[in-house]
């Protein structure tokens, strides 16, 4: 294995796993993600620890569960600009101490974006002014100074990322590229992409579904169903635009002769429903909060020529907690010794086909007072303190239409997963930071995980 490879980490926003060529979408054209997959490994069953922005990003950068780092919902900048990761050792901090040149370009969403976060030598963020529109004039933060720029947000981010990659330096680099698309709003994307999808059939959208286990929340209700096809065309255009910018940066690496010694990772903070189950949105697209498959599944592609196999696909269940450990291991860095980590490096999975025999068989997740345990065949959803709870037989009911929590034939399965959930969060919860504490925790915004 090469020592201290460069690490280029793409983290997009609201990119459902289903919405790309490597995950078999039949209409979306993503040639650069396809190329990345062809030169690397596609994780077929990759999940987010939490189906909403800020806690998912915090877990990826700390290796900790939300009930360990204490961020349980998206952080509204107008509500609180504190440093939510203060006191925690993050991935960029660990790599910076190990001799890496570290950079961040794009969306941060873990506190005040108008000043550089700890661990970054280079900082360019979209700034703390939310909401963000995909094209127009806005302030960005560059090394702690605000600069007014105009254009497509992701093009501006990619340009600054390109400048980082082209900067002469002998040290290995770590670059986090937080492309904003395909997050809402569902408009304003480049017309040259939108027009490609306005006549699409959207054959990968299960039309006509309705949500059976609660009410649609603000994000779902904000979609005009009379123009649903236009929203989809815009979403597909957003993914295509992301793909273009990914390709631009990959080409720079290749031109500089750095591709062979660079681990490139593409993922998203969480998934998204675009009409799936009748929902538009992620975990907060419904009340009570959901952990639908489309909300929790994320793309995860890792490419490292000469080190990882090309064109491989792995079936094991992995998440961002594992990705943290994987990047730390690839860099030859040890995680902080004083923390309890739920994740495990999946480098052995990527390099040895036989390594999956000992990999875990249960995937856990949470969103505030909601906790999930998922196997290949069943998913338990528990909402504290009083429910409603759900159990889905994913083998017989992959669209999660029938709640079998009260069926006698599933009682043993429900009790087993419930016990495993208690064991998991009993181990991976820090004092005073559990998502079950609700109103006792610092509030990130005025809704979702804190709503009665």
Buried (B, 14 or more C-beta within 10 A) or exposed (E): EBEBBBBBBBBBBBBBBBBBBBBEBEBBBBEBBBBBBEBBBBBBBBBBBBBBBBBBBBBBBBBBBBBBBBBBBBBBBEEBBEEBBEEBBBBBBBBBEBEBBBBBBBBBBBBBBBBBBEBBBBBBBBBBBEEBEBBEEBBBBBEEEEEEBEEBBBBBBBBBBBBBBEEEEEBBBBBBBBBBBBBBEBBBBBEEBBEBBEEBEBEBBEEEBEBEBBEBBEBBEBBEEEEBBBBBBBBBBBBBBBBBBBBBBBEBBEEEEBBBBBBBBBBBBBBBBBBBBBBBBBBBBBBBBBBBBBBBBBBBBBBBBEBBBEEBEBEBBBBBBBBBBBBBBBBEBEBBEEBEBBBBBBBBBBBEEEBEEEBEEBBBBBBBBBBBBBBEEBBBBBBBEEEEBBBBBBEEBEEBEEBBBEEEEBEEBBEBBBEBBEEBBEEBBBEEBBBBBBEEBEBBBEBBBBBE
